Amino acid sequence: MTMWKKLMFALCLGGVAVAAQAADTGVPPEVEKTVRAAIESFGPKVHIESVTPSPVPGFYRVIASGQMVYVTADGRYMLNGDLVDVAKRHSLNDDAWAGFRKAELARVPAAQRIVFAPPHPKTTLTVFTDVNCGFCRKLHEHIDDFMKAGIAIEYLAWPREGVTTTAGNPTPTYTEMVSVWCAADRKSAFTAAKQGRAPKAATCDNPVKAEFELGARLGVDGTPAVFTADGRQLGGYVTADQVLDDLRKHPIGGG
């Protein structure tokens, strides 16, 4: 999805804003004001998550509505693309996204997740999922493989149809996922839904809309979206063996 399509997608998300960061980010106040004004010129519902210094002199890194861009101090120019350390052949965007996503995901209470975990897991994945998408179902078919490999899976809701239709009504997938999250036995209802068995209709105070909006802020645009414990995105469908291989290459807390 192009940046412009993502920005238009973001305009359709009401109430996604979070409070501006109160901490000192190292950005001069007048520069932050100018940079924010440049981004906000794209529309009133483009919500800025952070403005921080970038490794490129004269540019500041902005995360806004699921996008990462670089804006000049005077707000005149914006770069949309991957910032690469040429010497290391390494994406600096990936590092910045990982830190941001790790912090945001840590704020989701365990009670709002659907968790499948073995005793003493080696690592934990956060997976934004849709109960009806094919690859989401395929991933969950192999949940026992993840458990045997010592990998915990913590599911968050991300109905691909969105929360509401263009007419303003709840989408069918959103309604189904609310029923799953409101079920007395959420794990059983979740597994049944993954197998094509619709859950009993139910409503409650639930996190489905908030988790959908969180995913959009983190750049999720499809499911499954799989994130490691350190905030890196592994991509979409993955196997337990692929996760273990990634963990060997990128040990949590390692260099």
Backbone hydrogen bonds, N-H to C=O, Kabsch-Sander energy under -0.5 kcal/mol:
donor,donor_aa,acceptor,acceptor_aa,energy
6,K,2,T,-2.5
7,L,3,M,-2.6
8,M,4,W,-2.2
9,F,5,K,-2.5
10,A,6,K,-2.5
11,L,7,L,-1.6
12,C,8,M,-0.7
12,C,9,F,-1.0
13,L,10,A,-1.6
14,G,12,C,-0.8
16,V,13,L,-0.6
25,T,23,A,-0.6
31,V,28,P,-0.6
32,E,28,P,-2.7
33,K,29,P,-2.3
34,T,30,E,-1.7
35,V,31,V,-2.9
36,R,32,E,-2.8
37,A,33,K,-2.0
38,A,34,T,-1.9
39,I,35,V,-2.0
40,E,36,R,-3.0
41,S,37,A,-0.9
42,F,39,I,-1.9
43,G,40,E,-1.6
46,V,43,G,-1.4
47,H,45,K,-0.9
49,E,47,H,-0.5
49,E,63,I,-3.0
50,S,63,I,-1.5
52,T,61,R,-2.6
54,S,59,F,-1.3
59,F,56,V,-2.1
60,Y,71,V,-2.6
61,R,52,T,-2.4
62,V,69,V,-3.0
63,I,50,S,-2.0
64,A,62,V,-0.5
64,A,67,Q,-2.3
65,S,47,H,-1.6
66,G,217,R,-0.7
67,Q,64,A,-1.7
69,V,62,V,-2.5
70,Y,79,L,-2.5
71,V,60,Y,-2.5
72,T,77,Y,-2.4
73,A,58,G,-1.6
75,G,72,T,-2.2
79,L,70,Y,-3.3
81,G,79,L,-0.5
84,V,82,D,-0.7
85,D,90,H,-3.2
86,V,84,V,-0.9
89,R,85,D,-1.5
90,H,85,D,-1.5
92,L,83,L,-3.2
92,L,90,H,-0.5
93,N,83,L,-0.9
95,D,91,S,-1.0
96,A,92,L,-2.1
97,W,93,N,-3.1
98,A,94,D,-2.5
99,G,95,D,-2.1
100,F,96,A,-2.1
101,R,97,W,-3.2
102,K,98,A,-2.6
103,A,99,G,-1.8
104,E,100,F,-2.3
105,L,101,R,-3.0
106,A,102,K,-1.7
107,R,104,E,-1.1
108,V,105,L,-1.7
112,Q,109,P,-1.8
113,R,110,A,-1.6
114,I,155,Y,-1.8
115,V,113,R,-0.7
116,F,153,I,-2.9
122,K,150,G,-3.1
123,T,150,G,-1.2
125,L,152,A,-2.9
126,T,227,F,-2.4
127,V,125,L,-0.5
127,V,154,E,-2.5
128,F,126,T,-0.5
128,F,225,A,-2.4
129,T,127,V,-0.5
129,T,156,L,-2.8
133,C,130,D,-0.8
137,R,133,C,-2.2
138,K,134,G,-2.2
139,L,135,F,-2.3
140,H,136,C,-2.1
141,E,137,R,-1.9
142,H,138,K,-0.7
142,H,139,L,-1.1
143,I,140,H,-1.9
145,D,142,H,-0.8
146,F,142,H,-1.4
147,M,143,I,-2.2
148,K,144,D,-2.6
149,A,145,D,-1.6
150,G,147,M,-1.3
151,I,146,F,-3.0
152,A,123,T,-2.5
152,A,150,G,-0.6
153,I,116,F,-3.1
154,E,125,L,-2.8
155,Y,114,I,-2.9
155,Y,153,I,-0.6
156,L,127,V,-2.6
158,W,129,T,-2.7
162,G,159,P,-2.1
165,T,169,N,-3.3
168,G,165,T,-1.9
171,T,163,V,-1.8
175,T,171,T,-2.5
176,E,172,P,-2.3
177,M,173,T,-2.6
178,V,174,Y,-2.3
179,S,175,T,-1.9
180,V,176,E,-1.8
181,W,177,M,-2.6
182,C,178,V,-1.7
183,A,180,V,-1.3
186,R,184,A,-0.6
189,A,185,D,-2.4
190,F,186,R,-2.8
191,T,187,K,-2.4
192,A,188,S,-2.4
193,A,189,A,-2.3
194,K,190,F,-2.1
195,Q,191,T,-1.0
195,Q,192,A,-0.6
196,G,193,A,-1.6
197,R,192,A,-2.7
198,A,196,G,-0.8
206,N,204,C,-0.8
211,E,207,P,-2.9
212,F,208,V,-2.2
213,E,209,K,-2.3
214,L,210,A,-2.2
215,G,211,E,-2.5
216,A,212,F,-2.0
217,R,213,E,-2.0
218,L,214,L,-1.7
219,G,216,A,-1.2
220,V,215,G,-2.9
225,A,128,F,-1.8
226,V,224,P,-0.5
226,V,235,G,-2.3
227,F,126,T,-2.9
228,T,232,R,-3.0
231,G,228,T,-1.9
234,L,226,V,-2.6
234,L,232,R,-0.6
235,G,226,V,-0.9
243,V,239,T,-1.8
244,L,240,A,-2.4
245,D,241,D,-2.3
246,D,242,Q,-2.2
247,L,243,V,-2.5
248,R,244,L,-1.9
249,K,245,D,-1.5
250,H,246,D,-2.6
254,G,251,P,-2.8
